[in-house]
């Protein structure tokens, strides 16, 4: 039955009312409730002889753009901001932007239901290009509008607005959404730099203005700013793995921070460095990009375990966790064993991601045998440790706060602990540093607060002064040298663990200072409040140093340390003071030569004067380490001869978490044994960490 004109009008009104009560609920509207950076739904457009028409777009939704000039973004772009509007004879257009995403929207003036919606992929003062997934392309340049469908030009008109060159458009980032892999590097002479394994160097720009960087065996995180084609990058956090000698890791991280301008040409990212220092060219990587949330979690887990501990040394809790984690990236002699422990280490990483708790468990064993001794000629002992940190404040900021802890059980097998073995043969020193037998004790329990990504930090609580006094790259007695002569200088009267505090700060890019004080009568088996507050006898220290960079602060390091310890009345030890000098340098990330010397006045230290030289040789592929040292010391006691100490060790990584270290020490003219000229100490050390 044919409808009358009255019925047609009635049905039309009814249809309009129905559509008016049921506005389009697009994907963009749903996502914008939870995340403002969501992109609007792309619409299907097709062309007829009248121009662009979108049959899928309800007329009701075009209510915002009925005027000739678009005054606000359409409903599908609720919350977006209009950056610029422009017109031609037939079209009204606008740029709608939210964060770093920009869309070109508009309509044909006489066809309000004809709707344009295309994402902007290029914009600058001379050119705007927008495309959608259906082949629609809109270009605005030279005061002209060009519309193409599948590369076929279907409309071209002049802009009524003749001031296009003065249009100010917020920067639209083409950088986001891809992982960019290094392809080429050109130096300041425009010559190609030969880089091996370019796939190991990538950058990824995130929508929250953060950047993730892969630099060979290291990963880094930073921030970036972009304005039009200008670009600046700052690296805030980086791991400190020792890459192979041919690695470009350190130089890549340095160059990426020199970024000045960028352009994208044929799907390649070109980054020009400031002062014409060169250019970096990247291609789109085949590696899958992760969401910012997952990127943040993954890097947080990595940084929890690999971010260095403020200005602490290699034996501090955070740096031990860092080095243990770096070892998981090395080759080992028994890869099958490594696979067995992989689920455990993944559990630890997940725990770090979820609650910010990072921890380690290890067991250390040492056996030593003397070539000759008037007393005991052998000793063995072990150390069980549970240590870690809990990031309780400022997660994902540059000023985190940690609760740092270390609980130990030090015990002996047999009648004597290795730490005391040297005295049995008349040697005035420690041949088995840390391997004592005090039983259970709390050697670390303090609050650590960082500022400016760790460049300023302080610790307060139960501290180990050797973590902050006279440090360099080989001061951990569980992984480096065993004799005290090559660890903390024996001319410094460093006390045992106890209550105290330390503060460290980078004064510039290269200069730093560390200062602090602690209980001169520290005892890790006791709380220590009585000796700290009642006896009030303290060890104080200050260190001024120079380093090549904050990240390499105990690899490339030159410093002077001054110290003073109060008189200890109960121990009947007078007050003493001293000064020490240390210089070490990590050459080609392989060799670490060192020179260390010290002087003390008083009777608190072992030596009045001491000088040590030597080197460490790192093998980056498997984590093995060779060390050789020579030390000459003059005891503080009058009448005792100088004694010469030598040590050589070779740490072998059997698996990623188990190392054995053969060690030989040769002592010439032991100060307390006039009968022997030369005594050898043969040792074997084992460390298993979880």
Secondary structure as GFF3:
##gff-version 3
##sequence-region A 1 690
A	DSSP	alpha_helix	5	21	.	.	.	ID=ss1
A	DSSP	alpha_helix	27	32	.	.	.	ID=ss2
A	DSSP	beta_strand	46	48	.	.	.	ID=ss3
A	DSSP	beta_strand	51	53	.	.	.	ID=ss4
A	DSSP	three_ten_helix	59	65	.	.	.	ID=ss5
A	DSSP	three_ten_helix	75	77	.	.	.	ID=ss6
A	DSSP	beta_strand	81	87	.	.	.	ID=ss7
A	DSSP	beta_strand	91	98	.	.	.	ID=ss8
A	DSSP	beta_strand	101	108	.	.	.	ID=ss9
A	DSSP	beta_strand	111	123	.	.	.	ID=ss10
A	DSSP	beta_strand	127	131	.	.	.	ID=ss11
A	DSSP	beta_strand	136	141	.	.	.	ID=ss12
A	DSSP	beta_strand	144	149	.	.	.	ID=ss13
A	DSSP	beta_strand	152	158	.	.	.	ID=ss14
A	DSSP	three_ten_helix	164	166	.	.	.	ID=ss15
A	DSSP	beta_strand	179	186	.	.	.	ID=ss16
A	DSSP	three_ten_helix	198	200	.	.	.	ID=ss17
A	DSSP	beta_strand	201	205	.	.	.	ID=ss18
A	DSSP	beta_strand	210	215	.	.	.	ID=ss19
A	DSSP	beta_strand	218	227	.	.	.	ID=ss20
A	DSSP	beta_strand	230	238	.	.	.	ID=ss21
A	DSSP	alpha_helix	249	256	.	.	.	ID=ss22
A	DSSP	beta_strand	259	265	.	.	.	ID=ss23
A	DSSP	beta_strand	268	273	.	.	.	ID=ss24
A	DSSP	three_ten_helix	274	276	.	.	.	ID=ss25
A	DSSP	beta_strand	279	284	.	.	.	ID=ss26
A	DSSP	alpha_helix	292	306	.	.	.	ID=ss27
A	DSSP	alpha_helix	317	327	.	.	.	ID=ss28
A	DSSP	alpha_helix	335	355	.	.	.	ID=ss29
A	DSSP	beta_strand	357	370	.	.	.	ID=ss30
A	DSSP	beta_strand	378	393	.	.	.	ID=ss31
A	DSSP	beta_strand	401	413	.	.	.	ID=ss32
A	DSSP	three_ten_helix	418	420	.	.	.	ID=ss33
A	DSSP	alpha_helix	421	424	.	.	.	ID=ss34
A	DSSP	beta_strand	439	451	.	.	.	ID=ss35
A	DSSP	beta_strand	456	463	.	.	.	ID=ss36
A	DSSP	three_ten_helix	465	467	.	.	.	ID=ss37
A	DSSP	three_ten_helix	484	486	.	.	.	ID=ss38
A	DSSP	beta_strand	498	506	.	.	.	ID=ss39
A	DSSP	beta_strand	511	519	.	.	.	ID=ss40
A	DSSP	alpha_helix	529	529	.	.	.	ID=ss41
A	DSSP	pi_helix	530	535	.	.	.	ID=ss42
A	DSSP	beta_strand	538	547	.	.	.	ID=ss43
A	DSSP	three_ten_helix	550	552	.	.	.	ID=ss44
A	DSSP	beta_strand	557	565	.	.	.	ID=ss45
A	DSSP	beta_strand	576	587	.	.	.	ID=ss46
A	DSSP	beta_strand	591	601	.	.	.	ID=ss47
A	DSSP	beta_strand	607	619	.	.	.	ID=ss48
A	DSSP	beta_strand	624	635	.	.	.	ID=ss49
A	DSSP	beta_strand	643	655	.	.	.	ID=ss50
A	DSSP	beta_strand	658	668	.	.	.	ID=ss51
A	DSSP	beta_strand	678	689	.	.	.	ID=ss52
###
